[in-house]
Amino acid sequence: MRSLWCAILILLIAGQGVNLAPASTDARRGSGADDKDPNDPNESLQTKSGIVVKDPNELKELLQAKWDAIISVLLNKDSDQKTKEKQIDKMVHPMYDFPLMAKLALGREHWPKLTPPQHEKFTQLFVERLKSSYLEKVSLYTDEKASFQPVAQKKKNVVYVPMQLTSKEKEITILYKLRKVDPPHVGWKIYDVEIQGVSILLTYRSQFDDILRRGTVKDLLSQLEKPPNP
């Protein structure tokens, strides 16, 4: 959910979704929840510039540097919590492809069911849910250490960057998935994160699918407008 919002992602996987029962096991990698690869990042969505590098292999060092910068903010005793939250948000927001994440969280079955105004409203509420869950928990950082591993090229425009998050008690495997943003914009953006093999997007997709199979788009939007479970 601290490098690149490591806090948000870990904690969301732990249950900070909509107000439903825990997500099904379809959220696990390779389960075929909607698409075999949980997310097809090659969508025609235009987003602002992300992480700009000449060689994708440079992403490992850049993410490590971003982690170190965020930790420096968290450990700064001269800043209050609100100031830290604003600084971290400014640092990491451009690195995530939130519009694509919203679309992939609904999946190919449900996204076309929404009208353009509903697309906009859903994306807004989804991003707010991600951010609020993170900002409420960011102060929980203690002394976790991050070690980024070599980049794995999955497709021409898709790479995975593994990371080991280590604390005194345990070690957590995190996988950042990035796509190269289409012209006219440049750079790479994170479109999904897996924690211990569990995709944040498939976790949400399972929850959203449950709501939409039992109710309507209005029901889904209403659920997202409610505060997340504590």
C-alpha contacts under 8 A as a table, 3 or more apart, distances in Angstrom:
res1	aa1	res2	aa2	distance
1	M	4	L	7.52
1	M	5	W	4.57
1	M	6	C	2.74
1	M	7	A	2.24
1	M	8	I	3.21
1	M	9	L	3.54
1	M	10	I	4.32
1	M	11	L	5.91
1	M	12	L	7.41
1	M	134	Y	6.69
2	R	5	W	4.72
2	R	6	C	3.68
2	R	7	A	4.70
2	R	8	I	7.59
2	R	67	W	6.73
2	R	70	I	7.07
2	R	71	I	7.37
2	R	138	V	7.67
2	R	141	Y	7.61
3	S	6	C	4.88
3	S	7	A	7.71
3	S	63	L	7.27
3	S	64	Q	7.64
3	S	66	K	6.46
3	S	67	W	4.11
3	S	68	D	7.68
3	S	70	I	6.64
3	S	71	I	7.86
3	S	146	A	7.91
4	L	63	L	7.53
4	L	66	K	7.02
4	L	67	W	6.67
4	L	92	V	5.52
4	L	95	M	7.49
5	W	8	I	5.26
5	W	9	L	6.54
5	W	92	V	6.90
5	W	134	Y	7.16
6	C	9	L	5.36
6	C	10	I	6.17
7	A	10	I	5.41
7	A	11	L	6.04
7	A	134	Y	6.02
7	A	137	K	6.95
7	A	138	V	6.18
7	A	141	Y	7.92
8	I	11	L	5.38
8	I	12	L	5.89
8	I	130	L	6.76
8	I	131	K	7.27
8	I	133	S	6.13
8	I	134	Y	4.01
8	I	135	L	7.65
8	I	137	K	7.47
8	I	138	V	7.71
9	L	12	L	5.12
9	L	13	I	6.11
9	L	134	Y	7.70
9	L	193	V	6.99
9	L	195	I	7.69
9	L	200	I	6.82
10	I	13	I	5.29
10	I	14	A	6.32
10	I	195	I	6.51
11	L	14	A	4.85
11	L	15	G	6.72
11	L	16	Q	6.32
11	L	133	S	7.48
11	L	134	Y	7.48
11	L	137	K	7.84
12	L	15	G	5.38
12	L	16	Q	4.30
12	L	17	G	6.21
12	L	130	L	7.61
12	L	133	S	6.98
12	L	200	I	7.16
13	I	16	Q	6.74
13	I	17	G	7.85
13	I	195	I	7.30
13	I	198	V	7.51
13	I	199	S	7.80
13	I	200	I	5.82
13	I	203	T	6.99
15	G	22	P	6.78
16	Q	133	S	6.65
16	Q	228	P	6.28
16	Q	229	N	6.40
16	Q	230	P	7.70
17	G	20	L	7.53
17	G	129	R	7.99
17	G	204	Y	6.57
17	G	207	Q	7.65
17	G	228	P	6.63
17	G	229	N	7.55
18	V	204	Y	7.96
18	V	207	Q	7.07
18	V	223	Q	6.41
18	V	224	L	6.20
18	V	228	P	6.16
18	V	229	N	7.42
19	N	223	Q	6.81
19	N	228	P	6.54
19	N	229	N	6.19
20	L	207	Q	6.90
22	P	207	Q	7.91
23	A	26	D	7.80
23	A	27	A	6.96
23	A	203	T	5.72
23	A	204	Y	7.53
23	A	206	S	5.80
23	A	207	Q	5.86
24	S	27	A	6.25
24	S	203	T	7.64
24	S	206	S	6.44
25	T	28	R	5.70
25	T	31	S	7.77
26	D	29	R	7.83
26	D	31	S	5.38
26	D	32	G	7.01
26	D	33	A	5.13
26	D	202	L	7.18
26	D	203	T	7.81
26	D	206	S	6.99
27	A	31	S	7.09
27	A	33	A	6.83
27	A	198	V	6.00
27	A	199	S	6.04
27	A	200	I	7.78
27	A	201	L	7.90
27	A	202	L	4.54
27	A	203	T	4.84
27	A	205	R	7.90
27	A	206	S	6.74
28	R	31	S	5.83
28	R	197	G	6.20
28	R	198	V	4.77
28	R	199	S	6.43
28	R	202	L	7.46
29	R	32	G	7.86
29	R	37	D	7.70
29	R	38	P	7.17
29	R	197	G	5.80
29	R	198	V	5.99
29	R	199	S	6.59
30	G	36	K	6.26
30	G	37	D	6.73
30	G	38	P	7.57
31	S	36	K	7.06
32	G	35	D	5.49
32	G	36	K	4.41
32	G	37	D	7.12
32	G	38	P	6.94
33	A	36	K	7.03
33	A	38	P	6.77
33	A	202	L	7.20
33	A	206	S	7.79
34	D	38	P	6.70
34	D	107	G	6.81
34	D	108	R	7.59
34	D	109	E	7.98
35	D	38	P	5.23
35	D	39	N	6.66
35	D	40	D	7.61
37	D	40	D	6.73
38	P	199	S	7.67
38	P	201	L	7.60
38	P	202	L	6.34
39	N	104	L	5.99
39	N	192	D	7.88
39	N	201	L	7.75
40	D	43	E	7.12
40	D	104	L	7.52
41	P	100	L	7.48
41	P	158	V	7.65
41	P	179	R	6.42
41	P	191	Y	7.14
42	N	157	N	7.99
42	N	179	R	7.73
43	E	100	L	7.70
44	S	182	D	7.88
45	L	99	P	7.73
45	L	100	L	6.80
45	L	182	D	7.97
46	Q	181	V	7.29
46	Q	182	D	6.73
46	Q	183	P	7.96
46	Q	185	H	7.40
47	T	97	D	6.95
47	T	99	P	7.82
47	T	181	V	7.03
47	T	185	H	6.94
48	K	94	P	7.34
48	K	185	H	6.10
48	K	186	V	7.78
49	S	52	V	7.57
49	S	94	P	7.13
49	S	181	V	7.33
49	S	185	H	5.37
49	S	186	V	5.11
49	S	187	G	5.58
49	S	188	W	7.57
50	G	94	P	5.67
50	G	95	M	5.11
50	G	96	Y	7.48
50	G	181	V	7.38
50	G	186	V	6.65
50	G	187	G	4.60
50	G	188	W	4.94
50	G	189	K	5.10
51	I	59	L	7.91
51	I	94	P	8.00
51	I	95	M	6.22
51	I	186	V	7.97
51	I	187	G	4.66
51	I	188	W	4.71
51	I	189	K	6.30
52	V	186	V	6.63
52	V	187	G	4.12
52	V	188	W	6.37
53	V	56	P	6.47
53	V	58	E	6.46
53	V	59	L	7.10
53	V	187	G	6.65
53	V	188	W	7.98
54	K	58	E	7.66
55	D	58	E	5.61
55	D	59	L	7.79
56	P	59	L	5.54
56	P	151	V	7.34
56	P	159	V	7.52
57	N	60	K	6.29
57	N	150	P	7.19
57	N	151	V	5.62
58	E	61	E	5.59
58	E	62	L	6.37
59	L	62	L	4.95
59	L	63	L	5.96
59	L	151	V	7.30
59	L	161	V	7.69
60	K	63	L	5.39
60	K	64	Q	6.26
60	K	148	F	6.02
60	K	149	Q	6.78
60	K	150	P	6.44
60	K	151	V	6.41
60	K	161	V	6.66
61	E	64	Q	5.08
61	E	65	A	6.16
61	E	148	F	7.83
62	L	65	A	5.06
62	L	66	K	6.18
63	L	66	K	4.93
63	L	67	W	6.13
63	L	148	F	7.64
64	Q	67	W	5.04
64	Q	68	D	6.31
64	Q	146	A	7.65
64	Q	147	S	7.43
64	Q	148	F	6.43
65	A	68	D	5.11
65	A	69	A	6.22
66	K	69	A	5.08
66	K	70	I	6.23
67	W	70	I	5.23
67	W	71	I	6.20
67	W	146	A	7.64
68	D	71	I	5.17
68	D	72	S	6.22
69	A	72	S	5.10
69	A	73	V	6.53
70	I	73	V	5.11
70	I	74	L	6.32
70	I	88	I	6.30
70	I	91	M	7.87
71	I	74	L	4.96
71	I	75	L	6.13
72	S	75	L	5.24
72	S	76	N	6.16
73	V	76	N	5.23
73	V	84	K	6.16
73	V	87	Q	7.51
73	V	88	I	7.37
74	L	84	K	6.50
74	L	139	S	7.54
74	L	141	Y	7.62
76	N	79	S	5.92
77	K	80	D	7.58
79	S	83	T	6.07
79	S	84	K	6.40
80	D	83	T	5.45
80	D	84	K	6.37
81	Q	84	K	5.08
81	Q	85	E	6.18
81	Q	139	S	7.53
82	K	85	E	5.08
82	K	86	K	6.32
83	T	86	K	5.24
83	T	87	Q	6.23
84	K	87	Q	5.12
84	K	88	I	6.11
85	E	88	I	5.26
85	E	89	D	6.01
85	E	135	L	6.40
85	E	138	V	7.74
86	K	89	D	5.12
86	K	90	K	6.16
87	Q	90	K	5.24
87	Q	91	M	6.32
88	I	91	M	5.00
88	I	92	V	6.17
89	D	92	V	5.44
89	D	93	H	5.52
90	K	93	H	5.80
90	K	94	P	7.56
91	M	94	P	7.16
92	V	95	M	5.37
92	V	96	Y	7.18
93	H	96	Y	5.83
94	P	97	D	7.64
94	P	189	K	7.79
95	M	188	W	7.47
95	M	189	K	5.12
95	M	190	I	6.08
96	Y	189	K	5.20
96	Y	190	I	4.68
96	Y	191	Y	6.22
97	D	100	L	5.53
97	D	101	M	6.18
97	D	189	K	5.50
97	D	190	I	5.85
97	D	191	Y	5.40
98	F	101	M	4.88
98	F	102	A	6.13
98	F	123	T	7.79
98	F	127	V	6.54
98	F	191	Y	7.25
99	P	102	A	5.21
99	P	103	K	6.41
99	P	123	T	6.31
100	L	103	K	5.06
100	L	104	L	6.08
100	L	191	Y	6.69
101	M	104	L	5.14
101	M	105	A	5.93
101	M	191	Y	5.60
101	M	192	D	6.96
101	M	201	L	7.09
102	A	105	A	5.11
102	A	106	L	6.68
102	A	122	F	7.52
102	A	123	T	5.44
102	A	126	F	6.40
102	A	127	V	7.51
103	K	106	L	5.52
103	K	107	G	6.34
103	K	111	W	6.43
103	K	123	T	7.71
104	L	107	G	4.81
104	L	108	R	7.48
104	L	201	L	6.86
104	L	205	R	7.82
105	A	201	L	5.04
105	A	202	L	6.63
105	A	204	Y	5.89
105	A	205	R	4.76
105	A	208	F	7.79
106	L	109	E	7.49
106	L	110	H	5.64
106	L	111	W	5.54
106	L	204	Y	7.91
106	L	205	R	5.48
106	L	208	F	6.57
106	L	209	D	7.35
107	G	110	H	5.81
107	G	111	W	5.92
107	G	205	R	6.86
108	R	111	W	5.69
108	R	112	P	7.01
109	E	112	P	6.88
109	E	113	K	7.80
110	H	113	K	5.38
110	H	114	L	7.36
110	H	209	D	7.74
110	H	212	L	7.90
111	W	114	L	5.84
111	W	119	H	7.77
112	P	115	T	7.64
114	L	117	P	7.91
114	L	118	Q	5.45
114	L	119	H	5.89
114	L	217	V	7.09
115	T	118	Q	5.03
115	T	119	H	6.13
116	P	119	H	4.95
116	P	120	E	6.35
117	P	120	E	5.14
117	P	121	K	6.20
118	Q	121	K	4.95
118	Q	122	F	5.86
119	H	122	F	5.22
119	H	123	T	6.08
120	E	123	T	5.27
120	E	124	Q	6.19
121	K	124	Q	5.14
121	K	125	L	6.20
121	K	221	L	7.72
122	F	125	L	5.19
122	F	126	F	5.91
122	F	221	L	6.40
123	T	126	F	5.08
123	T	127	V	6.09
124	Q	127	V	5.39
124	Q	128	E	6.18
125	L	128	E	5.01
125	L	129	R	6.10
125	L	221	L	7.63
125	L	224	L	6.14
125	L	225	E	6.72
126	F	129	R	5.10
126	F	130	L	6.37
126	F	224	L	7.06
127	V	130	L	5.10
127	V	131	K	6.18
128	E	131	K	5.14
128	E	132	S	5.92
129	R	132	S	5.30
129	R	133	S	6.12
129	R	224	L	7.35
129	R	228	P	7.47
130	L	133	S	5.48
130	L	134	Y	6.40
131	K	134	Y	5.14
131	K	135	L	6.05
132	S	135	L	5.16
132	S	136	E	6.03
133	S	136	E	5.48
133	S	137	K	6.55
133	S	228	P	7.57
134	Y	137	K	5.29
134	Y	138	V	5.87
135	L	138	V	5.27
135	L	139	S	7.97
136	E	139	S	7.46
137	K	140	L	5.66
138	V	141	Y	6.29
141	Y	144	E	7.31
143	D	167	S	6.55
144	E	165	L	6.35
144	E	166	T	5.43
144	E	167	S	4.62
144	E	168	K	7.82
145	K	165	L	5.61
145	K	166	T	5.11
145	K	167	S	6.43
146	A	163	M	6.63
146	A	164	Q	5.73
146	A	165	L	4.62
146	A	166	T	6.40
147	S	163	M	5.50
147	S	164	Q	5.20
147	S	165	L	6.59
148	F	161	V	7.10
148	F	162	P	5.95
148	F	163	M	4.25
148	F	164	Q	6.46
149	Q	161	V	6.53
149	Q	162	P	5.23
149	Q	163	M	5.67
149	Q	164	Q	7.79
150	P	161	V	6.66
150	P	162	P	7.15
151	V	159	V	6.70
151	V	160	Y	5.88
151	V	161	V	4.84
151	V	162	P	7.13
152	A	159	V	5.63
152	A	160	Y	5.12
152	A	161	V	6.37
153	Q	156	K	7.20
153	Q	158	V	6.41
153	Q	159	V	4.50
153	Q	160	Y	6.47
154	K	157	N	7.96
154	K	158	V	5.56
154	K	159	V	5.35
154	K	160	Y	7.00
155	K	158	V	4.85
155	K	159	V	6.79
157	N	179	R	5.48
157	N	180	K	4.98
158	V	177	K	7.27
158	V	178	L	5.72
158	V	179	R	4.50
158	V	180	K	6.43
159	V	177	K	6.03
159	V	178	L	5.40
159	V	179	R	6.52
160	Y	175	L	6.52
160	Y	176	Y	5.57
160	Y	177	K	4.59
160	Y	178	L	6.23
161	V	175	L	5.76
161	V	176	Y	5.04
161	V	177	K	6.50
161	V	178	L	7.92
162	P	173	T	7.31
162	P	174	I	5.84
162	P	175	L	4.38
162	P	176	Y	6.17
163	M	173	T	6.00
163	M	174	I	5.07
163	M	175	L	6.09
163	M	176	Y	7.77
164	Q	171	E	6.64
164	Q	172	I	5.76
164	Q	173	T	4.86
164	Q	174	I	6.17
165	L	171	E	5.66
165	L	172	I	5.04
165	L	173	T	6.38
165	L	174	I	7.23
166	T	169	E	7.94
166	T	170	K	6.11
166	T	171	E	4.40
166	T	172	I	6.35
167	S	170	K	5.54
167	S	171	E	6.30
172	I	195	I	7.26
172	I	196	Q	6.42
173	T	195	I	6.03
173	T	196	Q	5.14
173	T	197	G	7.75
174	I	193	V	6.99
174	I	194	E	5.62
174	I	195	I	4.71
174	I	196	Q	6.22
174	I	197	G	7.76
175	L	193	V	5.54
175	L	194	E	4.99
175	L	195	I	6.63
175	L	197	G	7.95
176	Y	190	I	6.66
176	Y	192	D	6.39
176	Y	193	V	4.72
176	Y	194	E	6.71
177	K	190	I	5.56
177	K	191	Y	5.94
177	K	192	D	5.26
177	K	193	V	5.95
178	L	188	W	6.05
178	L	189	K	5.18
178	L	190	I	4.21
178	L	191	Y	5.70
178	L	192	D	7.31
179	R	188	W	5.45
179	R	189	K	5.57
179	R	190	I	6.55
179	R	191	Y	6.89
180	K	186	V	7.38
180	K	187	G	5.84
180	K	188	W	4.37
180	K	189	K	6.51
181	V	185	H	6.25
181	V	186	V	5.63
181	V	187	G	5.73
181	V	188	W	5.68
181	V	189	K	6.77
182	D	185	H	5.98
182	D	186	V	6.70
183	P	186	V	6.18
190	I	193	V	7.68
192	D	199	S	6.97
192	D	200	I	6.60
192	D	201	L	6.36
193	V	199	S	5.91
193	V	200	I	5.97
193	V	201	L	7.77
194	E	197	G	5.39
194	E	198	V	4.92
194	E	199	S	4.26
194	E	200	I	6.15
195	I	198	V	5.11
195	I	199	S	6.58
195	I	200	I	7.68
198	V	202	L	7.75
198	V	203	T	7.49
199	S	202	L	5.23
199	S	203	T	6.14
200	I	203	T	5.06
200	I	204	Y	6.37
201	L	204	Y	5.19
201	L	205	R	5.94
202	L	205	R	4.72
202	L	206	S	6.00
203	T	206	S	5.42
203	T	207	Q	6.64
204	Y	207	Q	5.10
204	Y	208	F	6.08
205	R	208	F	5.07
205	R	209	D	5.86
206	S	209	D	5.15
206	S	210	D	6.28
207	Q	210	D	5.18
207	Q	211	I	6.53
208	F	211	I	5.17
208	F	212	L	6.21
208	F	220	L	6.99
209	D	212	L	5.17
209	D	213	R	6.01
210	D	213	R	5.37
210	D	214	R	6.39
211	I	214	R	5.33
211	I	215	G	5.68
211	I	216	T	7.40
211	I	219	D	7.22
211	I	220	L	6.16
212	L	215	G	4.91
212	L	216	T	5.38
212	L	217	V	6.42
212	L	219	D	7.67
212	L	220	L	6.77
213	R	216	T	7.70
215	G	219	D	6.03
215	G	220	L	7.72
216	T	219	D	5.08
216	T	220	L	6.56
217	V	220	L	5.02
217	V	221	L	6.28
218	K	221	L	5.13
218	K	222	S	6.02
219	D	222	S	5.02
219	D	223	Q	6.19
220	L	223	Q	5.14
220	L	224	L	6.33
221	L	224	L	5.10
221	L	225	E	6.26
222	S	225	E	5.16
222	S	226	K	6.75
223	Q	226	K	5.42
224	L	227	P	7.57
